[in-house]
Amino acid sequence: MKGPQPPNPDIDIGLAALCKYAEYGQTLTHQEIADVCGCTRSFIYKIEQKALRKFRHLAAKRFLYEFLED
């Protein structure tokens, strides 16, 4: 089963731009990210949740428990 597909093919460009121009430590809301990427806030949330699941799985697999939240 594949994950959610971006509604806008330019989403990668928007995310790359945010990574390049956001200041270190700057926090952006889901809505701000969605506005730049041309997609919905809920789609950004889904991407975030999928990335966190992958990270938690990898961290547990490599015994990096100090990075996992309780």
C-alpha positions in Angstrom: 0.0 0.0 0.0 1.4 3.4 -1.0 1.2 6.5 1.2 -0.8 9.6 0.3 0.0 11.1 -3.0 0.6 14.8 -3.2 -2.4 16.7 -4.7 0.1 19.2 -6.2 3.2 18.0 -8.0 5.1 21.1 -6.9 4.9 20.1 -3.2 8.5 18.9 -3.3 9.6 22.3 -4.6 7.6 24.1 -1.8 9.2 21.9 0.9 12.7 22.4 -0.6 12.1 26.1 -0.5 11.0 26.0 3.1 14.1 24.0 4.1 16.4 26.5 2.3 14.9 29.7 3.5 13.4 29.0 6.9 15.6 30.3 9.7 17.3 27.7 12.0 14.9 26.8 14.8 11.9 28.5 13.1 8.6 26.8 13.7 6.0 26.7 11.0 2.4 25.7 11.4 0.8 23.0 9.2 -1.2 25.8 7.5 1.9 27.9 6.7 3.6 24.8 5.1 0.5 23.9 3.2 0.2 27.5 1.8 3.7 27.3 0.4 3.3 23.8 -1.0 -0.1 24.4 -2.5 -1.9 21.6 -0.6 -4.1 21.2 2.5 -3.2 21.4 6.1 -4.5 17.8 6.6 -2.2 16.5 3.9 0.8 18.1 5.6 -0.3 16.5 8.9 -0.5 13.1 7.2 3.0 13.5 5.8 4.3 14.4 9.3 2.6 11.4 11.0 4.0 9.0 8.4 7.5 10.5 8.8 7.3 10.2 12.6 6.1 6.5 12.3 9.1 5.8 10.1 11.5 7.5 12.6 10.1 5.7 15.6 10.4 2.3 13.8 14.0 3.0 12.8 14.9 4.4 16.2 13.5 1.3 18.0 15.2 -1.0 15.5 18.6 0.7 16.2 17.9 0.9 20.0 17.9 4.7 20.0 15.4 4.8 22.8 16.6 8.2 24.1 15.1 9.8 21.0 11.7 8.2 21.5 9.1 10.1 23.5 7.1 8.2 26.1 
